[in-house]
Amino acid sequence: MFANFDIDFIIFGIMPYAALTILVVGSIARYDRDQFTWKSSSSQLLRRKQLIWGSILFHVGIITVFFGHLVGLFTPVWVLDAIGVPYWVKQWMAVLIGGPAGIAALIGATMLLHRRLGDSRIRMTSSWADIIIMVLIWWQLVIGLLTITQTLQHMDGAEMVRFMTWSQSIVSWNLNAWAMVVDVHWLYKLHIFLGLIITALFPFTRLVHMVSGFAAPFRYLLRPGYQLVRSRRQKPLPKRAAPKATPAE
């Protein structure tokens, strides 16, 4: 019965759709049922200096890595061919931009994780979900940086094109997409697998505040009847006099 079972088919053929479904449905359900938790709990009054530096390094690095992956994986190959970008140039861009960004994110994540686990006051305000997701992201950054050692061995771009084709085939519902990454190095497989796990856990952790950050500018555009007003008044408004009581007849 299980003679033709292939774990690669489960991870690269089924898990992407399962993770994306959980991401969308879970995020909508959480926002609809428990909007109060749709935020990142603040502990900025504790060990503030470490929080600032760790947060800056982590967010700048992880945002660069995220959009680098997004553009790198979902830009059609024919676009690169049309504008004349050699594959080796894109590979070097991924290494020279993604490498430093990944290191910055890893340093920031280490500082934030140390702050959260090393201070008993902060740890008491942290949920298990907060800690687990930070540990997973930390390992994902480590593994992502280790994949650079494999990328440098395939600077012709063949592996890059394979991952681009797989990602775009998943979006276009090509059920045979999993076969494109069967024989890639295990570091790449582990990197993809952990990324899918983080994607599935997204709605149930503090990561949902990322959506609020991207969506905040549009909330007021889509809610007619609300207007933000910033006053330039330097002095407070005068207090209103209490209404005089009228004598009873």
PASEBA-1860 file (N, C-alpha, C; in nm, 3 decimals):
! residues 249
1> MFANFDID> 0.083/-0.122/0.000/0.000/0.000/0.000/0.085/0.126/0.000 ~ 0.198/0.123/0.077/0.283/0.239/0.088/0.411/0.226/0.004 ~ 0.408/0.138/-0.091/0.528/0.114/-0.171/0.569/0.238/-0.249 ~ 0.473/0.316/-0.296/0.503/0.433/-0.378/0.498/0.562/-0.297 ~ 0.496/0.548/-0.163/0.490/0.668/-0.078/0.620/0.746/-0.091 ~ 0.611/0.876/-0.107/0.728/0.962/-0.122/0.711/1.083/-0.033 ~ 0.804/1.099/0.064/0.795/1.211/0.156/0.812/1.343/0.084 ~ 0.885/1.343/-0.029/0.902/1.466/-0.107/0.769/1.515/-0.161
9> FIIFGIMP> 0.683/1.421/-0.199/0.552/1.459/-0.250/0.469/1.525/-0.140 ~ 0.481/1.474/-0.017/0.407/1.533/0.096/0.456/1.674/0.125 ~ 0.590/1.690/0.131/0.647/1.818/0.171/0.633/1.923/0.062 ~ 0.668/1.887/-0.062/0.675/1.986/-0.169/0.554/1.986/-0.261 ~ 0.467/1.884/-0.245/0.348/1.879/-0.329/0.220/1.911/-0.257 ~ 0.211/1.872/-0.128/0.088/1.891/-0.051/0.102/2.002/0.053 ~ 0.216/2.004/0.124/0.234/2.101/0.232/0.220/2.247/0.188 ~ 0.268/2.287/0.070/0.249/2.427/0.031/0.104/2.471/0.028
17> YAALTILV> 0.016/2.385/-0.024/-0.126/2.419/-0.029/-0.189/2.416/0.110 ~ -0.148/2.320/0.192/-0.200/2.312/0.329/-0.156/2.435/0.409 ~ -0.029/2.474/0.397/0.023/2.589/0.472/-0.045/2.718/0.429 ~ -0.064/2.737/0.300/-0.128/2.858/0.250/-0.275/2.864/0.292 ~ -0.341/2.750/0.292/-0.481/2.746/0.335/-0.494/2.783/0.482 ~ -0.407/2.724/0.565/-0.409/2.757/0.708/-0.377/2.904/0.730 ~ -0.282/2.956/0.653/-0.244/3.097/0.665/-0.363/3.189/0.640 ~ -0.433/3.167/0.530/-0.544/3.256/0.493/-0.664/3.236/0.585
25> VGSIARYD> -0.709/3.113/0.599/-0.829/3.085/0.680/-0.803/3.117/0.827 ~ -0.687/3.079/0.878/-0.655/3.104/1.017/-0.645/3.252/1.048 ~ -0.586/3.331/0.959/-0.573/3.474/0.981/-0.709/3.543/0.983 ~ -0.796/3.504/0.888/-0.930/3.562/0.883/-1.009/3.526/1.009 ~ -1.001/3.399/1.050/-1.074/3.354/1.169/-1.025/3.424/1.294 ~ -0.895/3.441/1.307/-0.842/3.507/1.427/-0.884/3.653/1.431 ~ -0.878/3.720/1.317/-0.917/3.861/1.314/-1.065/3.878/1.343 ~ -1.145/3.782/1.296/-1.289/3.792/1.316/-1.330/3.759/1.459
33> RDQFTWKS> -1.260/3.664/1.523/-1.302/3.615/1.654/-1.228/3.682/1.770 ~ -1.104/3.726/1.746/-1.025/3.776/1.859/-0.932/3.888/1.812 ~ -0.990/4.002/1.779/-0.910/4.113/1.726/-0.815/4.170/1.831 ~ -0.846/4.152/1.959/-0.762/4.208/2.064/-0.620/4.149/2.060 ~ -0.608/4.025/2.014/-0.476/3.961/2.009/-0.403/3.989/1.878 ~ -0.464/4.068/1.790/-0.404/4.096/1.659/-0.299/4.207/1.675 ~ -0.197/4.177/1.751/-0.094/4.275/1.779/0.029/4.204/1.835 ~ 0.137/4.280/1.848/0.256/4.229/1.913/0.264/4.288/2.052
41> SSSQLLRR> 0.257/4.203/2.155/0.258/4.252/2.292/0.387/4.327/2.321 ~ 0.374/4.441/2.387/0.489/4.527/2.410/0.555/4.497/2.543 ~ 0.689/4.496/2.542/0.769/4.487/2.664/0.884/4.586/2.656 ~ 0.859/4.699/2.588/0.966/4.792/2.555/1.025/4.864/2.676 ~ 0.957/4.861/2.789/1.010/4.926/2.908/1.120/4.843/2.974 ~ 1.135/4.718/2.932/1.235/4.629/2.991/1.349/4.609/2.893 ~ 1.473/4.635/2.938/1.593/4.617/2.856/1.574/4.683/2.720 ~ 1.544/4.810/2.724/1.504/4.886/2.606/1.616/4.893/2.501
49> KQLIWGSI> 1.740/4.913/2.544/1.850/4.928/2.450/1.869/4.802/2.367 ~ 1.866/4.686/2.433/1.879/4.560/2.361/1.761/4.538/2.268 ~ 1.643/4.579/2.310/1.524/4.567/2.224/1.538/4.651/2.099 ~ 1.586/4.776/2.113/1.596/4.866/1.998/1.694/4.811/1.895 ~ 1.815/4.776/1.940/1.915/4.728/1.846/1.875/4.594/1.785 ~ 1.825/4.504/1.868/1.782/4.375/1.815/1.667/4.389/1.718 ~ 1.571/4.476/1.751/1.455/4.494/1.665/1.493/4.556/1.531 ~ 1.583/4.656/1.533/1.625/4.720/1.408/1.696/4.622/1.317
57> LFHVGIIT> 1.795/4.551/1.373/1.870/4.454/1.293/1.780/4.344/1.240 ~ 1.692/4.293/1.325/1.605/4.183/1.283/1.507/4.228/1.175 ~ 1.439/4.339/1.197/1.335/4.380/1.102/1.393/4.424/0.968 ~ 1.502/4.500/0.970/1.564/4.541/0.843/1.613/4.419/0.767 ~ 1.678/4.327/0.839/1.729/4.206/0.773/1.619/4.116/0.722 ~ 1.517/4.091/0.805/1.414/3.994/0.766/1.325/4.050/0.655 ~ 1.301/4.180/0.655/1.221/4.240/0.547/1.296/4.230/0.415 ~ 1.427/4.256/0.419/1.509/4.245/0.298/1.510/4.101/0.247
65> VFFGHLVG> 1.526/4.006/0.338/1.527/3.865/0.300/1.391/3.823/0.244 ~ 1.283/3.868/0.309/1.149/3.829/0.267/1.119/3.877/0.125 ~ 1.141/4.005/0.101/1.111/4.057/-0.033/1.211/4.007/-0.136 ~ 1.334/3.976/-0.092/1.429/3.916/-0.184/1.382/3.779/-0.231 ~ 1.331/3.700/-0.137/1.274/3.570/-0.173/1.151/3.586/-0.261 ~ 1.067/3.683/-0.225/0.942/3.702/-0.299/0.971/3.738/-0.445 ~ 1.060/3.834/-0.465/1.093/3.877/-0.602/1.173/3.769/-0.673 ~ 1.268/3.709/-0.601/1.355/3.609/-0.663/1.282/3.484/-0.707
73> LFTPVWVL> 1.184/3.439/-0.628/1.116/3.314/-0.660/1.001/3.332/-0.757 ~ 0.936/3.448/-0.754/0.814/3.463/-0.833/0.829/3.554/-0.955 ~ 0.951/3.596/-0.984/0.975/3.665/-1.111/0.988/3.558/-1.220 ~ 0.903/3.561/-1.320/0.911/3.459/-1.426/1.049/3.457/-1.491 ~ 1.094/3.339/-1.527/1.226/3.325/-1.589/1.233/3.403/-1.719 ~ 1.120/3.406/-1.793/1.123/3.476/-1.922/1.143/3.626/-1.905 ~ 1.108/3.679/-1.788/1.134/3.821/-1.762/1.284/3.847/-1.754 ~ 1.357/3.758/-1.685/1.502/3.772/-1.677/1.564/3.763/-1.816
81> DAIGVPYW> 1.512/3.670/-1.896/1.564/3.656/-2.032/1.531/3.779/-2.117 ~ 1.410/3.834/-2.098/1.368/3.948/-2.180/1.450/4.073/-2.151 ~ 1.485/4.097/-2.024/1.562/4.217/-1.989/1.712/4.191/-1.990 ~ 1.748/4.067/-2.024/1.890/4.036/-2.041/1.971/4.024/-1.914 ~ 1.910/3.976/-1.805/1.982/3.957/-1.680/2.037/3.813/-1.677 ~ 2.169/3.798/-1.682/2.226/3.663/-1.676/2.194/3.597/-1.542 ~ 2.181/3.466/-1.544/2.144/3.395/-1.423/2.252/3.408/-1.315 ~ 2.379/3.412/-1.357/2.485/3.422/-1.259/2.483/3.557/-1.187
89> VKQWMAVL> 2.436/3.662/-1.258/2.424/3.794/-1.194/2.319/3.789/-1.084 ~ 2.206/3.725/-1.113/2.100/3.712/-1.012/2.149/3.629/-0.893 ~ 2.229/3.527/-0.921/2.283/3.446/-0.813/2.374/3.528/-0.722 ~ 2.461/3.608/-0.781/2.550/3.691/-0.701/2.472/3.798/-0.624 ~ 2.367/3.851/-0.683/2.283/3.947/-0.611/2.220/3.883/-0.489 ~ 2.175/3.759/-0.506/2.114/3.688/-0.393/2.215/3.666/-0.281 ~ 2.338/3.635/-0.318/2.442/3.610/-0.217/2.486/3.740/-0.151 ~ 2.514/3.843/-0.232/2.571/3.967/-0.180/2.469/4.054/-0.106
97> IGGPAGIA> 2.340/4.038/-0.140/2.236/4.114/-0.070/2.171/4.029/0.039 ~ 2.136/3.907/0.002/2.070/3.820/0.099/2.161/3.775/0.211 ~ 2.290/3.758/0.182/2.383/3.714/0.285/2.395/3.813/0.401 ~ 2.435/3.939/0.373/2.442/4.038/0.482/2.307/4.062/0.550 ~ 2.198/4.061/0.473/2.066/4.081/0.533/2.032/3.966/0.627 ~ 2.066/3.843/0.586/2.042/3.728/0.671/2.126/3.732/0.798 ~ 2.251/3.778/0.787/2.336/3.789/0.905/2.281/3.893/1.001 ~ 2.238/4.008/0.946/2.180/4.113/1.031/2.055/4.061/1.102
105> ALIGATML> 1.970/3.990/1.029/1.848/3.936/1.089/1.881/3.832/1.196 ~ 1.984/3.752/1.172/2.022/3.649/1.269/2.077/3.713/1.397 ~ 2.159/3.816/1.382/2.211/3.886/1.501/2.096/3.948/1.579 ~ 2.005/4.013/1.506/1.889/4.074/1.574/1.802/3.970/1.641 ~ 1.777/3.859/1.573/1.695/3.752/1.632/1.761/3.693/1.756 ~ 1.894/3.681/1.752/1.967/3.628/1.868/1.953/3.723/1.987 ~ 1.964/3.853/1.961/1.950/3.951/2.068/1.809/3.948/2.126 ~ 1.709/3.940/2.039/1.570/3.939/2.086/1.538/3.810/2.162
113> LHRRLGDS> 1.591/3.700/2.113/1.565/3.572/2.179/1.636/3.567/2.314 ~ 1.759/3.617/2.318/1.831/3.622/2.446/1.760/3.712/2.545 ~ 1.710/3.824/2.497/1.636/3.917/2.584/1.510/3.852/2.639 ~ 1.440/3.779/2.553/1.313/3.718/2.594/1.333/3.601/2.690 ~ 1.439/3.524/2.668/1.463/3.407/2.752/1.552/3.438/2.872 ~ 1.635/3.542/2.861/1.730/3.571/2.966/1.678/3.659/3.078 ~ 1.565/3.725/3.055/1.507/3.811/3.156/1.377/3.748/3.206 ~ 1.374/3.715/3.333/1.257/3.644/3.388/1.131/3.728/3.378
121> RIRMTSSW> 1.145/3.861/3.385/1.027/3.947/3.377/0.965/3.943/3.237 ~ 1.052/3.943/3.136/1.002/3.937/2.998/0.950/3.798/2.966 ~ 1.017/3.695/3.020/0.973/3.559/2.993/0.835/3.532/3.051 ~ 0.804/3.597/3.162/0.673/3.577/3.224/0.561/3.635/3.138 ~ 0.593/3.736/3.057/0.491/3.797/2.970/0.490/3.735/2.831 ~ 0.573/3.634/2.809/0.584/3.571/2.677/0.506/3.440/2.676 ~ 0.433/3.419/2.569/0.363/3.291/2.553/0.457/3.190/2.490 ~ 0.418/3.062/2.499/0.498/2.959/2.435/0.503/2.979/2.284
129> ADIIIMVL> 0.395/3.032/2.228/0.392/3.057/2.084/0.497/3.162/2.046 ~ 0.512/3.267/2.130/0.613/3.370/2.103/0.753/3.309/2.099 ~ 0.782/3.224/2.195/0.915/3.165/2.205/0.940/3.066/2.091 ~ 0.843/2.980/2.065/0.860/2.878/1.961/0.881/2.942/1.825 ~ 0.803/3.044/1.793/0.815/3.105/1.660/0.948/3.176/1.644 ~ 0.999/3.237/1.751/1.130/3.301/1.744/1.241/3.198/1.726 ~ 1.230/3.085/1.795/1.329/2.978/1.779/1.327/2.924/1.636 ~ 1.208/2.903/1.581/1.196/2.853/1.444/1.254/2.953/1.343
137> IWWQLVIG> 1.226/3.081/1.363/1.281/3.182/1.273/1.433/3.186/1.285 ~ 1.485/3.172/1.407/1.630/3.171/1.428/1.694/3.057/1.349 ~ 1.636/2.938/1.361/1.690/2.823/1.288/1.673/2.840/1.137 ~ 1.564/2.901/1.097/1.543/2.924/0.954/1.650/3.016/0.896 ~ 1.688/3.117/0.973/1.794/3.208/0.928/1.928/3.136/0.921 ~ 1.957/3.053/1.020/2.082/2.976/1.020/2.089/2.885/0.898 ~ 1.982/2.811/0.874/1.979/2.719/0.760/1.986/2.796/0.628 ~ 1.915/2.910/0.621/1.920/2.991/0.501/2.061/3.039/0.470
145> LLTITQTL> 2.135/3.078/0.572/2.274/3.121/0.551/2.362/3.003/0.509 ~ 2.334/2.885/0.563/2.412/2.767/0.526/2.389/2.728/0.380 ~ 2.269/2.758/0.327/2.243/2.724/0.186/2.331/2.803/0.091 ~ 2.388/2.914/0.139/2.479/2.992/0.054/2.598/2.908/0.012 ~ 2.641/2.816/0.101/2.753/2.729/0.066/2.721/2.642/-0.055 ~ 2.594/2.606/-0.070/2.552/2.528/-0.187/2.529/2.617/-0.308 ~ 2.476/2.737/-0.283/2.452/2.830/-0.393/2.581/2.864/-0.465 ~ 2.690/2.882/-0.389/2.819/2.917/-0.449/2.873/2.805/-0.538
153> QHMDGAEM> 2.819/2.685/-0.522/2.862/2.574/-0.607/2.777/2.561/-0.733 ~ 2.673/2.643/-0.744/2.584/2.638/-0.861/2.559/2.780/-0.913 ~ 2.666/2.850/-0.941/2.652/2.989/-0.984/2.605/3.002/-1.128 ~ 2.586/2.889/-1.197/2.531/2.896/-1.332/2.382/2.927/-1.331 ~ 2.318/2.917/-1.212/2.177/2.954/-1.202/2.080/2.839/-1.221 ~ 2.132/2.718/-1.242/2.043/2.604/-1.269/1.953/2.575/-1.149 ~ 2.011/2.576/-1.029/1.931/2.550/-0.909/1.831/2.662/-0.886 ~ 1.873/2.785/-0.912/1.784/2.900/-0.894/1.661/2.887/-0.983
161> VRFMTWSQ> 1.684/2.851/-1.111/1.572/2.836/-1.205/1.480/2.724/-1.160 ~ 1.536/2.621/-1.101/1.455/2.509/-1.054/1.360/2.552/-0.941 ~ 1.412/2.631/-0.847/1.327/2.677/-0.737/1.225/2.780/-0.785 ~ 1.262/2.863/-0.880/1.167/2.959/-0.937/1.053/2.885/-1.005 ~ 1.088/2.784/-1.083/0.986/2.707/-1.155/0.894/2.635/-1.057 ~ 0.953/2.579/-0.950/0.872/2.508/-0.850/0.774/2.604/-0.783 ~ 0.821/2.719/-0.737/0.735/2.816/-0.668/0.621/2.862/-0.758 ~ 0.654/2.895/-0.881/0.552/2.944/-0.973/0.457/2.833/-1.016
169> SIVSWNLN> 0.504/2.710/-1.020/0.417/2.597/-1.053/0.320/2.569/-0.940 ~ 0.363/2.590/-0.816/0.272/2.573/-0.702/0.157/2.672/-0.712 ~ 0.188/2.797/-0.744/0.085/2.900/-0.755/-0.010/2.871/-0.870 ~ 0.041/2.813/-0.977/-0.043/2.783/-1.094/-0.108/2.645/-1.085 ~ -0.102/2.583/-0.967/-0.168/2.455/-0.940/-0.118/2.342/-1.029 ~ 0.013/2.338/-1.045/0.074/2.226/-1.115/0.105/2.118/-1.013 ~ 0.027/2.011/-1.012/0.039/1.908/-0.910/0.167/1.827/-0.923 ~ 0.239/1.843/-1.031/0.366/1.772/-1.048/0.485/1.860/-1.014
177> AWAMVVDV> 0.460/1.975/-0.953/0.569/2.068/-0.923/0.670/2.007/-0.827 ~ 0.624/1.922/-0.737/0.713/1.865/-0.635/0.831/1.790/-0.696 ~ 0.812/1.733/-0.815/0.917/1.653/-0.877/1.037/1.738/-0.917 ~ 1.019/1.870/-0.924/1.128/1.958/-0.968/1.235/1.976/-0.862 ~ 1.203/1.948/-0.736/1.300/1.972/-0.628/1.333/1.844/-0.552 ~ 1.308/1.731/-0.611/1.331/1.604/-0.542/1.479/1.583/-0.512 ~ 1.565/1.615/-0.606/1.706/1.582/-0.590/1.794/1.702/-0.553 ~ 1.736/1.807/-0.496/1.817/1.920/-0.451/1.882/1.884/-0.318
185> HWLYKLHI> 1.980/1.964/-0.276/2.052/1.936/-0.152/1.957/1.942/-0.033 ~ 1.987/1.861/0.070/1.897/1.852/0.185/1.885/1.983/0.261 ~ 1.985/2.071/0.253/1.975/2.202/0.319/1.862/2.284/0.257 ~ 1.851/2.278/0.126/1.743/2.348/0.059/1.607/2.291/0.101 ~ 1.601/2.158/0.107/1.475/2.093/0.145/1.434/2.132/0.286 ~ 1.532/2.132/0.378/1.503/2.168/0.516/1.460/2.314/0.526 ~ 1.522/2.399/0.445/1.487/2.542/0.444/1.343/2.562/0.397 ~ 1.304/2.491/0.293/1.167/2.501/0.242/1.068/2.445/0.344
193> FLGLIITA> 1.100/2.328/0.400/1.012/2.263/0.497/0.987/2.354/0.618 ~ 1.093/2.411/0.672/1.078/2.499/0.788/1.001/2.625/0.752 ~ 1.021/2.675/0.630/0.945/2.791/0.585/0.796/2.763/0.577 ~ 0.760/2.643/0.535/0.619/2.606/0.528/0.559/2.590/0.668 ~ 0.638/2.538/0.763/0.592/2.526/0.901/0.564/2.665/0.959 ~ 0.655/2.758/0.937/0.638/2.895/0.987/0.516/2.960/0.922 ~ 0.496/2.935/0.794/0.379/2.989/0.724/0.249/2.937/0.786 ~ 0.245/2.808/0.820/0.124/2.750/0.879/0.100/2.802/1.021
201> LFPFTRLV> 0.208/2.833/1.095/0.195/2.882/1.232/0.165/3.032/1.238 ~ 0.180/3.099/1.127/0.165/3.245/1.121/0.039/3.297/1.190 ~ -0.081/3.243/1.160/-0.203/3.301/1.220/-0.214/3.282/1.371 ~ -0.135/3.193/1.427/-0.150/3.159/1.568/-0.040/3.220/1.656 ~ 0.041/3.308/1.598/0.152/3.367/1.671/0.150/3.519/1.658 ~ 0.250/3.583/1.717/0.262/3.728/1.713/0.298/3.779/1.573 ~ 0.329/3.689/1.480/0.364/3.731/1.345/0.250/3.800/1.273 ~ 0.127/3.782/1.320/0.014/3.844/1.251/0.023/3.995/1.253
209> HMVSGFAA> 0.101/4.053/1.345/0.111/4.199/1.348/0.179/4.253/1.223 ~ 0.248/4.165/1.147/0.307/4.207/1.020/0.198/4.253/0.923 ~ 0.086/4.182/0.923/-0.024/4.218/0.834/-0.079/4.355/0.870 ~ -0.088/4.383/1.000/-0.137/4.513/1.045/-0.045/4.624/0.997 ~ 0.087/4.596/1.000/0.182/4.697/0.956/0.167/4.730/0.809 ~ 0.145/4.628/0.725/0.129/4.652/0.582/-0.008/4.711/0.549 ~ -0.109/4.673/0.627/-0.246/4.713/0.595/-0.289/4.843/0.659 ~ -0.214/4.891/0.758/-0.256/5.010/0.833/-0.286/5.131/0.745
217> PFRYLLRP> -0.202/5.163/0.644/-0.232/5.282/0.563/-0.363/5.274/0.487 ~ -0.412/5.151/0.463/-0.533/5.135/0.383/-0.660/5.128/0.467 ~ -0.644/5.114/0.598/-0.763/5.096/0.682/-0.852/5.219/0.679 ~ -0.791/5.337/0.680/-0.870/5.459/0.682/-0.926/5.493/0.544 ~ -0.862/5.441/0.438/-0.915/5.463/0.304/-1.040/5.380/0.281 ~ -1.050/5.268/0.349/-1.163/5.176/0.328/-1.271/5.193/0.433 ~ -1.259/5.292/0.521/-1.360/5.314/0.625/-1.415/5.455/0.612 ~ -1.514/5.478/0.525/-1.570/5.612/0.508/-1.635/5.661/0.636
225> GYQLVRSR> -1.624/5.792/0.656/-1.685/5.851/0.775/-1.583/5.879/0.884 ~ -1.456/5.836/0.863/-1.352/5.860/0.961/-1.249/5.954/0.900 ~ -1.198/6.046/0.978/-1.098/6.140/0.931/-0.997/6.165/1.042 ~ -0.869/6.155/1.006/-0.763/6.184/1.101/-0.733/6.334/1.098 ~ -0.734/6.395/1.213/-0.709/6.539/1.222/-0.597/6.562/1.323 ~ -0.494/6.634/1.281/-0.385/6.670/1.370/-0.391/6.820/1.396 ~ -0.412/6.853/1.519/-0.425/6.993/1.556/-0.288/7.059/1.572 ~ -0.278/7.184/1.529/-0.155/7.262/1.548/-0.167/7.358/1.666
233> RQKPLPKR> -0.271/7.343/1.742/-0.294/7.433/1.855/-0.183/7.415/1.959 ~ -0.125/7.526/2.003/-0.018/7.523/2.101/-0.070/7.525/2.244 ~ -0.188/7.583/2.264/-0.244/7.594/2.398/-0.370/7.510/2.408 ~ -0.400/7.460/2.524/-0.523/7.381/2.539/-0.646/7.468/2.526 ~ -0.755/7.405/2.487/-0.880/7.478/2.476/-0.923/7.530/2.613 ~ -0.986/7.650/2.618/-1.035/7.702/2.747/-1.148/7.615/2.801 ~ -1.149/7.605/2.929/-1.253/7.524/2.991/-1.387/7.593/2.979 ~ -1.487/7.512/2.950/-1.622/7.568/2.939/-1.680/7.592/3.078
241> AAPKATPA> -1.749/7.704/3.089/-1.814/7.736/3.219/-1.934/7.645/3.239 ~ -1.950/7.604/3.362/-2.062/7.518/3.394/-2.193/7.591/3.373 ~ -2.295/7.529/3.321/-2.423/7.595/3.298/-2.486/7.641/3.430 ~ -2.544/7.763/3.427/-2.607/7.817/3.547/-2.738/7.747/3.575 ~ -2.761/7.723/3.701/-2.885/7.656/3.740/-2.998/7.759/3.740 ~ -3.110/7.723/3.684/-3.225/7.811/3.681/-3.308/7.791/3.809 ~ -3.356/7.901/3.870/-3.436/7.887/3.993/-3.566/7.813/3.967 ~ -3.598/7.732/4.058/-3.724/7.656/4.042/-3.841/7.748/4.067
249> E> -3.943/7.733/3.990/-4.066/7.815/4.003/-4.155/7.757/4.110
END
